[in-house]
Amino acid sequence: MIHFLNTHNKEQLAALNINNRTYTILNLKRVLTLRRFVQTLERKCQEMQAEINDFKMRFAALQSRGLPSPVTSSGNCYHMSNMPTE
């Protein structure tokens, strides 16, 4: 697209309603950069979700082998200050 903008003259670009080549190229670069950023962010989110799912499976396996639940019967998480002692 940038190559297209750089290789056509002002009259050809004006016929396409492009009146400012520099502004159009800068906007195009900004859009392409943002698109790359969003794609990277989506990929990272998918990787994180896969890691979360893997952790959940491993944690469930530990609980099935007797690991106590980190949540109390009242729904609160255990904290080091209120952990049961032997």
Buried (B, 14 or more C-beta within 10 A) or exposed (E): EEEEBEEBEEEEBEEEEBEEBEEBBEEBEEEEEEEEEEEEEEEEEEEEEEEEEEEEEEEEEEEEEEEEEEEEEEEEEEEEEEEEEE
